[in-house]
Amino acid sequence: MFLRMLGESFVRQRRRKLLAGLAILLGTTAVTAMLALATTIGDRIHRELAVYGANITVYPKADTLDVKIGGQTLRPTTGGVYLHASDLEKLHGIFWANNITGLSPELDSSISLGKMDSVPPSPVPAAGFWFQHNFGDAKVKLITGATQLHPWWKLQGAAPQGSGQVVLGAALAKSLKVGIGDRLMVLGASDVAEPATVTGILTTGDATEAKAIFELSTLQQYANLPDAVSRVDVSARTKPEDAFARKDPDTLSPKQRDLWYCRPYANSIAYQIREAIPGAAAEQVRQVEQSEGTILERISGLMWLVSAAAMLAAAVAVSAAMATAVLERRTEIGLMRSLGASKVRIASLFYSEAGLLALLGGIVGYGIGSLLAALLTARIFGEQSGITLPIAMAHAFNPALLPVVLGIALLVAIAGSTASIRSALRMDPSAVLRNNA
């Protein structure tokens, strides 16, 4: 009997049920789209802001040592003080290792460079980098290097792949009057001249344009500095910085310290890098990190505002539809009460109607909202980030969101129906039947 009455209510009040279901559908569509975007927006923003470079820099701790002599603060020279490239493998063991998306060690040195058939080689500044280096492990493949962490660099030609190849900064190439394909003589610490082919010309807009650029291991060999690096740029996915992120972990209680340590703040990742690499200092690059955090906070706030507004509108629409339905069914409610139906049974009938509408509207809204999220992702970030519509759809249709969306839909439907249902239960059945006789 209960199911028959439930079915007939949908048949006899098709328009009311359709309006209420449509309101829930629109609300859940907006919520699904916002939730689907929120689950991936952090990674998307991180990739977009990668054009500003790394957000953590690592360098020898000796660079931070100050010595006071006679009231004067002196910073010691750091010649001969380097990090070890082999120690970078230890980053795979830190708590937030999977959040590291890029790595670029750099070695600064000096070599002698000259044309094959002219004057003897003259000293020039040099830098060694990784290019297309596989820093992944058994679980994750990570191809990284200087060009990934310095996307504003413009390389004409090809990156150096090993010994016998060099890339010249634009200013150095101009001063030497050489181009791509020319051969030079390179004189390193061994005082043995070796030929090298210019594979590319690099434009960076900074002091790197005056340097000779080698693959890291090649410059280590030329400079007789095996395993040495001067600094390391790190790009990592991080959580926006808040007041807790700026706490000194060494002053926190053990419980608070563990909480700080296990949050992906740039400070906590830098702290773990310092722990992993002997003799290293690591700091966040605040301009990049704070920009990323500010953008994420504002976008997240906007998403929550849109979601709240959509669900509030849905709740109001459901409430209006249910109020109208109750008014139209006053005689039915009065008759049920006079025949002995309890308030709980009448309330369960109306709540069942609202719940069924919520489930139907929520399922359809989940599908439409996921598709909308995929379209927005592909439209906003586009193919420049390698995000096509099929890829966006694979990320947007997240099965874990379906129970969340259905729960929200049920909550909205119940909240919107409660006032009308309570009003129906307060009706005097005898007065209702007398007025409608």
Buried (B, 14 or more C-beta within 10 A) or exposed (E): EEEEEBEEBBEEBEEBBEBBBBBBBBBBBBBBBBBBBBBBBBEBBBBBBBEBBBBBBBBBBBEEEEEEEEEEEEEEEBEEBBBBBEBBEBBBEBBBBBBBBBBBBBBBBBBBBBBEEEEEBEEBBBBBBBBEBEBEBEEEEBEBBBBBBBEEBEBEBEBBEEBBBBBBBBBBBBEBEBEBEBBBBBBBBEEEBBEBEBBBBBBBEEEBBBBBBBBBBBBBBBBEBEBBBBBBBBBBBBBBBEEEBEBEBEEBEEEEBEBBBEBBBBBBBBBBBBBBBEBBBBBBBEEBBBBBBEBBEEBBEEBEEBBEEBBBBBBEBBBBBBBBBBEEBBBBBBBBBEEEBEEEEBBBBBBBBBBBBBBBBBBBBBBBBBBBBBBBBBEBBEEEBEBEBEBBBEBBBBEEBBEBBBEBBBEBBBBBBBEBBEEBBEBEBEEBBEEEE
